[in-house]
Amino acid sequence: MPGEFTVLTVCHGNICRSPVAQYLLAEALGERFSLSSAGVGAVVGWPVHELMTQYLKADGIDPAGFAARQLDGKLIAGAELLLTMTRRQRAWIAEESPAAIKRTFTILEFARLAELVTAESVSELIRKAAAARAVYPPDDPAIDDIADPYGHPEEAFTVAYTEVKKAVERVKAVIEKCPELRSEADEDPFAGFVLK
C-alpha cells in the first residue's frame, strides 16, 4: 500500500476515547497508517484526560504534547477512514459532510462489519463494510457505541479504555487480513540486489 492510509478517530471532547483510539491504533497498525483524532464538541487545546493518560502509559504509550481539536469539514475530507465512538458522532459527520458516510463508522460498527467480509485492500474493506451496514444491522444499535466516561467515576474510564482497546484489537485483526498488507510484510528486503 503506497504511502500512508489516513484514519481519523472521533469522540465528543477529544480528550478521552478518541485520543486513546488514535494512540492505540497507531501502535497497532504501524507506519503504513497515519492516525489523528478530533472532537465534535472538542475542548480545544486540552491534553488527554489524566486517567486515560495513566492507562496509555501503562501500555507503554506517552500522549505528551497532545492537544484536543475541533472536527471540521477539512479534517473529514482528509481522512480515508473515520472511526467515531458513538452513532451520534457518526450522524454529526454525515450531516456535516454527507459524502463521508461511506467511510464513517463507529469503531465497534466497523469491527463488526469488517469481520463479515473479505477484501484485498483496506479501501475495499471499507467499501464492503459500508455496503454490509444495511444488510447486517445490529440486534441492538447501542452495541456499536462506546459511552463517554467524562464526568463519571473512575470505573467509567476503565470501562471505556478497555472497550476502545478491544475494539482496536478487532480493527487491527481485520485490517491485517488484507492480502495487500500481508504481501508488503512478506516482501524480501534484498529483492533487486545481486549477492556476490
C-alpha positions as a Markdown table, in Angstrom:
| # | Residue | x | y | z |
|---|---|---|---|---|
| 1 | Met | 0.0 | 0.0 | 0.0 |
| 2 | Pro | 1.9 | 3.1 | -1.2 |
| 3 | Gly | 2.1 | 6.0 | 1.3 |
| 4 | Glu | 0.1 | 6.3 | 4.5 |
| 5 | Phe | -3.5 | 5.5 | 4.9 |
| 6 | Thr | -5.2 | 8.2 | 6.9 |
| 7 | Val | -7.5 | 7.3 | 9.8 |
| 8 | Leu | -9.3 | 9.9 | 12.0 |
| 9 | Thr | -10.8 | 8.9 | 15.3 |
| 10 | Val | -13.7 | 11.0 | 16.7 |
| 11 | Cys | -15.4 | 11.4 | 20.0 |
| 12 | His | -17.1 | 14.4 | 21.7 |
| 13 | Gly | -14.4 | 16.3 | 23.7 |
| 14 | Asn | -11.3 | 14.7 | 22.1 |
| 15 | Ile | -9.7 | 14.1 | 25.4 |
| 16 | Cys | -10.8 | 10.6 | 26.4 |
| 17 | Arg | -12.0 | 8.0 | 23.9 |
| 18 | Ser | -10.8 | 9.3 | 20.5 |
| 19 | Pro | -7.2 | 10.0 | 21.6 |
| 20 | Val | -7.0 | 6.6 | 23.2 |
| 21 | Ala | -8.1 | 5.1 | 19.9 |
| 22 | Gln | -5.7 | 7.2 | 18.0 |
| 23 | Tyr | -2.7 | 6.2 | 20.0 |
| 24 | Leu | -3.6 | 2.5 | 20.3 |
| 25 | Leu | -4.4 | 2.2 | 16.6 |
| 26 | Ala | -1.1 | 4.0 | 15.7 |
| 27 | Glu | 0.7 | 1.5 | 17.9 |
| 28 | Ala | -1.2 | -1.5 | 16.5 |
| 29 | Leu | -1.1 | -0.6 | 12.8 |
| 30 | Gly | 2.3 | 0.9 | 12.4 |
| 31 | Glu | 3.9 | 3.3 | 10.0 |
| 32 | Arg | 1.7 | 2.5 | 7.0 |
| 33 | Phe | -1.2 | 4.3 | 8.7 |
| 34 | Ser | -1.4 | 8.0 | 9.7 |
| 35 | Leu | -3.6 | 8.4 | 12.9 |
| 36 | Ser | -5.1 | 11.5 | 14.3 |
| 37 | Ser | -8.3 | 12.5 | 16.2 |
| 38 | Ala | -10.8 | 15.3 | 16.8 |
| 39 | Gly | -14.0 | 16.0 | 18.7 |
| 40 | Val | -17.4 | 17.1 | 17.6 |
| 41 | Gly | -17.5 | 19.3 | 20.7 |
| 42 | Ala | -13.8 | 19.5 | 21.5 |
| 43 | Val | -12.3 | 21.2 | 24.5 |
| 44 | Val | -9.7 | 22.7 | 22.1 |
| 45 | Gly | -6.1 | 22.6 | 23.3 |
| 46 | Trp | -6.7 | 20.3 | 26.3 |
| 47 | Pro | -4.4 | 17.3 | 26.9 |
| 48 | Val | -5.6 | 13.7 | 27.1 |
| 49 | His | -7.6 | 13.2 | 30.3 |
| 50 | Glu | -5.3 | 12.3 | 33.2 |
| 51 | Leu | -6.9 | 8.9 | 33.8 |
| 52 | Met | -6.6 | 7.9 | 30.1 |
| 53 | Thr | -3.0 | 9.2 | 30.1 |
| 54 | Gln | -2.3 | 6.8 | 33.0 |
| 55 | Tyr | -3.8 | 3.9 | 31.2 |
| 56 | Leu | -1.9 | 4.7 | 28.0 |
| 57 | Lys | 1.3 | 5.0 | 29.9 |
| 58 | Ala | 0.7 | 1.6 | 31.5 |
| 59 | Asp | 0.5 | 0.3 | 27.9 |
| 60 | Gly | 3.8 | 1.9 | 27.1 |
| 61 | Ile | 2.4 | 5.0 | 25.3 |
| 62 | Asp | 3.0 | 8.6 | 26.3 |
| 63 | Pro | 0.5 | 11.1 | 24.9 |
| 64 | Ala | 2.6 | 14.1 | 25.9 |
| 65 | Gly | 2.1 | 17.0 | 23.5 |
| 66 | Phe | -1.5 | 16.1 | 22.5 |
| 67 | Ala | -3.9 | 18.9 | 22.1 |
| 68 | Ala | -7.6 | 18.4 | 21.5 |
| 69 | Arg | -9.0 | 19.9 | 18.3 |
| 70 | Gln | -12.4 | 20.5 | 16.8 |
| 71 | Leu | -13.6 | 18.4 | 14.0 |
| 72 | Asp | -14.4 | 20.3 | 10.8 |
| 73 | Gly | -15.0 | 19.7 | 7.1 |
| 74 | Lys | -11.3 | 19.9 | 6.2 |
| 75 | Leu | -10.4 | 17.1 | 8.7 |
| 76 | Ile | -13.3 | 15.0 | 7.5 |
| 77 | Ala | -12.3 | 15.4 | 3.8 |
| 78 | Gly | -8.7 | 14.5 | 4.6 |
| 79 | Ala | -9.5 | 11.1 | 6.2 |
| 80 | Glu | -9.8 | 7.9 | 4.3 |
| 81 | Leu | -11.5 | 6.2 | 7.3 |
| 82 | Leu | -13.3 | 7.9 | 10.1 |
| 83 | Leu | -14.0 | 5.9 | 13.3 |
| 84 | Thr | -16.3 | 7.5 | 15.9 |
| 85 | Met | -17.1 | 6.3 | 19.3 |
| 86 | Thr | -20.9 | 6.6 | 19.0 |
| 87 | Arg | -23.7 | 6.7 | 16.4 |
| 88 | Arg | -24.4 | 10.3 | 17.4 |
| 89 | Gln | -20.9 | 11.4 | 16.3 |
| 90 | Arg | -21.3 | 9.4 | 13.1 |
| 91 | Ala | -24.5 | 11.2 | 12.4 |
| 92 | Trp | -22.8 | 14.6 | 13.1 |
| 93 | Ile | -20.2 | 13.8 | 10.4 |
| 94 | Ala | -22.9 | 12.6 | 8.0 |
| 95 | Glu | -24.7 | 16.0 | 8.5 |
| 96 | Glu | -21.5 | 18.0 | 8.1 |
| 97 | Ser | -20.3 | 16.0 | 5.1 |
| 98 | Pro | -22.9 | 13.6 | 3.6 |
| 99 | Ala | -20.3 | 12.2 | 1.2 |
| 100 | Ala | -18.2 | 10.9 | 4.1 |
| 101 | Ile | -20.8 | 8.5 | 5.4 |
| 102 | Lys | -19.5 | 5.6 | 3.3 |
| 103 | Arg | -16.2 | 5.9 | 5.1 |
| 104 | Thr | -17.5 | 6.7 | 8.5 |
| 105 | Phe | -18.4 | 4.1 | 11.2 |
| 106 | Thr | -18.4 | 3.8 | 14.9 |
| 107 | Ile | -15.2 | 1.9 | 15.8 |
| 108 | Leu | -17.3 | -1.1 | 17.0 |
| 109 | Glu | -19.5 | -1.0 | 14.0 |
| 110 | Phe | -16.5 | -1.1 | 11.6 |
| 111 | Ala | -15.0 | -4.0 | 13.5 |
| 112 | Arg | -18.3 | -5.9 | 13.5 |
| 113 | Leu | -19.0 | -5.3 | 9.7 |
| 114 | Ala | -15.4 | -5.8 | 8.6 |
| 115 | Glu | -15.3 | -9.2 | 10.3 |
| 116 | Leu | -18.2 | -10.3 | 8.0 |
| 117 | Val | -16.4 | -9.5 | 4.7 |
| 118 | Thr | -13.2 | -10.3 | 2.9 |
| 119 | Ala | -11.2 | -7.8 | 0.9 |
| 120 | Glu | -7.9 | -7.4 | -0.9 |
| 121 | Ser | -7.1 | -4.0 | 0.4 |
| 122 | Val | -8.1 | -1.6 | 3.2 |
| 123 | Ser | -10.0 | 0.6 | 0.7 |
| 124 | Glu | -12.0 | -2.4 | -0.4 |
| 125 | Leu | -12.6 | -3.4 | 3.2 |
| 126 | Ile | -14.1 | 0.0 | 3.9 |
| 127 | Arg | -16.4 | -0.2 | 0.8 |
| 128 | Lys | -17.6 | -3.7 | 1.7 |
| 129 | Ala | -18.2 | -2.8 | 5.3 |
| 130 | Ala | -20.2 | 0.2 | 4.2 |
| 131 | Ala | -22.3 | -2.0 | 1.9 |
| 132 | Ala | -22.8 | -4.5 | 4.7 |
| 133 | Arg | -24.2 | -1.9 | 7.0 |
| 134 | Ala | -27.8 | -2.1 | 5.6 |
| 135 | Val | -27.6 | -5.9 | 5.3 |
| 136 | Tyr | -26.4 | -6.7 | 8.8 |
| 137 | Pro | -27.9 | -4.2 | 11.3 |
| 138 | Pro | -27.1 | -4.9 | 14.9 |
| 139 | Asp | -29.9 | -6.5 | 17.1 |
| 140 | Asp | -29.3 | -3.6 | 19.5 |
| 141 | Pro | -27.9 | -0.4 | 17.9 |
| 142 | Ala | -26.3 | 0.5 | 21.2 |
| 143 | Ile | -23.8 | -2.3 | 20.9 |
| 144 | Asp | -22.0 | -0.1 | 18.3 |
| 145 | Asp | -21.4 | 2.7 | 20.9 |
| 146 | Ile | -18.7 | 3.3 | 23.5 |
| 147 | Ala | -20.0 | 5.5 | 26.2 |
| 148 | Asp | -18.4 | 8.8 | 27.2 |
| 149 | Pro | -16.7 | 8.4 | 30.7 |
| 150 | Tyr | -16.2 | 12.2 | 31.2 |
| 151 | Gly | -17.9 | 13.4 | 34.3 |
| 152 | His | -18.3 | 9.9 | 35.7 |
| 153 | Pro | -16.4 | 7.9 | 38.3 |
| 154 | Glu | -13.0 | 6.3 | 37.5 |
| 155 | Glu | -14.7 | 3.0 | 36.8 |
| 156 | Ala | -16.3 | 4.5 | 33.7 |
| 157 | Phe | -12.9 | 5.5 | 32.4 |
| 158 | Thr | -11.6 | 2.0 | 32.9 |
| 159 | Val | -14.6 | 0.5 | 31.1 |
| 160 | Ala | -14.2 | 3.0 | 28.2 |
| 161 | Tyr | -10.5 | 2.4 | 27.9 |
| 162 | Thr | -11.0 | -1.4 | 27.9 |
| 163 | Glu | -13.7 | -1.2 | 25.3 |
| 164 | Val | -11.6 | 1.0 | 23.0 |
| 165 | Lys | -8.6 | -1.3 | 23.4 |
| 166 | Lys | -10.7 | -4.4 | 22.5 |
| 167 | Ala | -12.2 | -2.5 | 19.5 |
| 168 | Val | -8.7 | -1.6 | 18.3 |
| 169 | Glu | -7.6 | -5.2 | 18.6 |
| 170 | Arg | -10.5 | -6.2 | 16.4 |
| 171 | Val | -9.8 | -3.5 | 13.8 |
| 172 | Lys | -6.2 | -4.5 | 13.7 |
| 173 | Ala | -7.1 | -8.1 | 13.1 |
| 174 | Val | -9.5 | -7.4 | 10.2 |
| 175 | Ile | -7.1 | -4.9 | 8.5 |
| 176 | Glu | -4.1 | -7.3 | 8.8 |
| 177 | Lys | -6.1 | -9.9 | 6.9 |
| 178 | Cys | -6.0 | -7.8 | 3.7 |
| 179 | Pro | -3.6 | -9.5 | 1.3 |
| 180 | Glu | -2.4 | -6.0 | 0.3 |
| 181 | Leu | -0.8 | -5.6 | 3.7 |
| 182 | Arg | 0.4 | -9.2 | 4.0 |
| 183 | Ser | 2.3 | -9.0 | 0.7 |
| 184 | Glu | 4.1 | -5.9 | 1.8 |
| 185 | Ala | 5.1 | -7.5 | 5.1 |
| 186 | Asp | 6.4 | -10.5 | 3.2 |
| 187 | Glu | 8.5 | -8.5 | 0.7 |
| 188 | Asp | 12.1 | -9.6 | 0.5 |
| 189 | Pro | 14.2 | -6.6 | 1.7 |
| 190 | Phe | 17.1 | -7.7 | -0.6 |
| 191 | Ala | 14.9 | -8.0 | -3.7 |
| 192 | Gly | 16.7 | -6.5 | -6.6 |
| 193 | Phe | 20.2 | -6.9 | -5.1 |
| 194 | Val | 22.7 | -9.2 | -6.6 |
| 195 | Leu | 24.7 | -11.1 | -3.9 |
| 196 | Lys | 28.3 | -11.8 | -4.7 |
